[in-house]
Amino acid sequence: MPGTVTAVDVAVGDAVAAGQRLLVLEAMKMQHPVVAGTAGVVRSWTSSRGPRWTPARCWP
């Protein structure tokens, strides 16, 4: 579902734990947290607060 990025909680180089919130998408007037599926390190990041995202843009 398309949405707007309202919060970005990580940056390149950050270590993340499984279940840690990465960003928040707002869609249909609801906040949807996107969390890490596994522990790791963020290698690249192209999102910022504000742009509209669609599923195809997130997962080509």
N, C-alpha and C positions, 0 to 999 in steps of 0.2 A: 504494500500500500504506500502511496506517495506520502511524504511528510516533510516537515521543516526541522532542521537541526537547531535545537534550543540550548544545548549544553554539550561541551566537549571536555572530557575529564582526563584525557591522556595526551601525551606528546611523543614524538619519536625518541626512542631510547628508554622510555619508561618501562619498568618491570610491572607486569600485571598478574594478579592471581585469578584462578578460575572463579567465575561469578562476579568479578569486579566490573562495575559500570564503566563503559567506554564513552558512551554518548547518550543523549536523549533525543528522540524524534517526537515531534508533535504531529499527530494525524487525527483527523476527525475530532478535534478539540480534546484529545486525550494525550497524556505524556507516556511514551513507550521507551523504557530504558533498553539499551543494547549492551549486553554484557559479554565478557570474554568466556569462550567455551572451555579454554584450558589456560594454564599458567604459561607465561612466556614474556617476551620483550617486543615492544612495538617497533617494527622495522621500517614501516612507512605509514604516512598518514596524509590524506588529502582533504579532509573535511575541516570546515570551520563553522562557526555559529552563523546561522542565517540562511544558507542556501537551501533550496528545495531539492529533495532527493526522491528518486523512484527506485524500485527494486532492481531494475536493469542497470542503474548507475552504480549501485552498491555491489551487486554480484553479477558481473558480465557473463 
